Amino acid sequence: MDVLEFVFNHLLSFIFVAFRYLYIMSITIKGLTKVYGEQKAVNNISIHINKGEIVGFLGPNGAGKSTTMKIITGYLSPDEGTVEVAGIQVATNPIATKKKIGYLPEANPLYYDMYVREYLAFVAGVHGVADVKGAVEKVISLTGLTLESRKKTGQLSKGYKQRVGLAAALIHNPEVLILDEPTSGLDPNQIIEIRNVIKEQGKDKTVLFSSHILQEVEAICDRIIIINKGQIVADDKLNNLTGNKLTNNVVIELQEHVDETVFTGLPTPIKAASNKWIFTTDNPDLIRKKLMEIVMRQNLTIISLTNESNINLETVFRQVTQTK
């Protein structure tokens, strides 16, 4: 074997190991479907999330977010499709995948008669953590539970109960974090603290993060997946969704309350308020002209008519999930 061949083979080995390292830290969903009666809660979705990504998973109530998360964690079985966590098939090896996952469900079930340290030690024992005491102290410090750690979980406020749930999800240092509404019930200061914890964990873990607080998602996540009626309707980097794709808006606010039919012949608008409408367009000047014609014809009163170029996540969310 000559020197070039030796170097080439070692380079291939390095690339393979690096790829495998990235892959085993990922979530891979292919053709996932879950049906309840006649309703498809999740309808043939496919997602891949890499190591080091903090992904915001958004959607209206009943869109399929929690169902998808429960299938990833092995709490529910899919009717069709496959899920892999850290390179392991969830359906064929659910115990092994649960060892790789830290899961904070939306309901956050706790044993209210157990003390915080006692509960976290119990969870650590379930996961087979070697240094239980050390792991407990680490997550208590990490999630800001020190002052409340000698209380029973049932004595805690909702915000601190949420912290205990997050600590339990982190106790075994999982490779993948599934967080369903992790900042629910927290005050603004607590939200910032937990946000920093999640961002720090996302440096070397795969994080799937669900929340109805879109400002929090914008602050934490680089990539956004939006699900609506069981189907993925958006999946891209946050900057792409709020910057490159939807950059031209015409916003009209009327004195009168009107419905969408008034704007027949124009692009379907987003109803931002009872009397404010947003039109996404490649030709804002034409939309403004047509809006003025409609206002004159319908004898309406304009409060404001403006162009907007900066679109936030809320605008994107409303556009891709609104009922046609």
ZIRAUR-V865366 format. One record per backbone hydrogen bond with DSSP energy under -1.0 kcal/mol. CO is the residue of the C=O (numbers start at 0). NH is the residue of the N-H. E is the energy in kcal/mol with one decimal. If there is no record, write none. Layout:
co: <CO/CO>
nh: <NH/NH>
e: <E/E>
//
This chain:
co: <1/2/3/4/5/6/7/8/9/10/11/12/13/14/15/16/17/18/19/22/25/26/27/28/29/31/32/32/33/33/35/38/38/41/44/46/48/49/52/53/53/54/55/57/59/62/63/64/65/66/67/68/69/69/79/81/82/83/84/87/88/92/93/94/99/99/101/103/110/111/113/114/115/116/117/118/119/120/121/122/123/130/131/132/133/134/135/136/137/138/139/147/148/150/151/152/156/157/158/159/160/161/162/163/164/165/166/169/174/175/176/177/178/180/182/186/187/188/189/190/191/192/193/194/195/196/197/199/200/205/206/207/208/209/211/212/213/214/215/216/221/222/223/224/225/225/227/229/230/233/235/236/237/238/239/241/247/248/249/250/251/252/252/258/259/260/262/269/269/274/275/275/276/277/278/282/283/284/285/286/287/288/289/290/291/292/293/294/300/303/305/307/311/312/313/314/315/316/317>
nh: <5/6/7/8/9/10/11/12/13/14/15/16/17/18/19/20/21/22/23/25/85/48/83/46/81/44/78/79/40/41/38/35/40/33/31/28/26/52/206/221/222/208/224/226/62/229/67/68/69/70/71/72/74/75/32/29/89/27/87/84/92/96/97/98/174/175/177/179/113/153/152/118/119/120/121/122/123/124/125/126/128/134/135/136/137/138/139/140/141/142/144/150/116/115/154/155/160/161/162/163/164/165/166/167/168/169/170/172/205/101/207/103/209/183/185/190/191/192/193/194/195/196/197/198/199/200/201/202/203/176/54/178/56/180/213/216/217/218/219/220/237/55/235/57/232/233/230/42/227/225/223/240/241/242/244/310/280/307/278/305/276/302/303/261/262/263/265/271/277/253/271/272/251/269/249/286/287/288/289/290/291/292/293/294/295/296/297/299/254/252/250/248/315/316/317/318/319/320/321>
e: <-2.2/-2.7/-2.6/-2.5/-2.1/-2.2/-2.3/-2.1/-2.2/-2.5/-2.5/-2.4/-2.6/-2.7/-2.6/-2.4/-2.1/-2.7/-2.8/-1.9/-2.7/-2.7/-2.7/-1.4/-2.1/-2.1/-2.5/-1.7/-1.3/-1.8/-2.4/-3.2/-1.0/-2.3/-2.9/-3.6/-1.9/-1.6/-2.6/-1.4/-1.1/-3.1/-3.2/-3.1/-1.9/-2.1/-2.1/-2.4/-2.6/-1.9/-2.3/-2.1/-2.0/-1.5/-2.3/-2.5/-2.6/-2.5/-1.7/-2.6/-1.8/-1.8/-2.1/-1.3/-1.1/-2.4/-3.1/-2.8/-1.7/-1.7/-2.6/-3.3/-2.5/-2.3/-2.1/-2.4/-2.4/-2.3/-2.0/-1.7/-2.5/-2.3/-2.5/-2.3/-2.0/-2.2/-2.1/-1.9/-2.4/-2.3/-2.8/-1.7/-1.3/-2.5/-1.7/-1.2/-2.4/-2.0/-1.4/-2.1/-2.1/-2.0/-2.7/-2.5/-1.6/-1.3/-1.1/-2.3/-2.2/-2.9/-2.8/-2.7/-3.1/-1.4/-1.8/-2.6/-1.8/-1.9/-2.8/-2.7/-2.0/-1.7/-2.6/-2.5/-2.2/-2.4/-1.9/-1.3/-1.1/-3.4/-3.0/-2.9/-3.2/-1.9/-1.2/-1.6/-2.4/-1.6/-1.6/-2.9/-3.3/-2.7/-2.0/-3.1/-2.8/-1.3/-1.6/-3.3/-2.9/-2.8/-3.0/-2.2/-2.4/-1.1/-2.0/-1.1/-2.1/-2.4/-2.9/-2.7/-2.7/-3.3/-1.6/-1.7/-1.7/-1.4/-2.1/-1.1/-2.8/-2.8/-1.3/-1.6/-2.4/-2.8/-2.6/-1.8/-2.5/-2.0/-2.4/-2.6/-2.2/-1.8/-2.3/-2.7/-2.3/-2.5/-2.7/-2.3/-2.7/-2.8/-3.2/-1.9/-1.6/-3.0/-2.5/-2.1/-2.3/-1.4/-1.3>
//
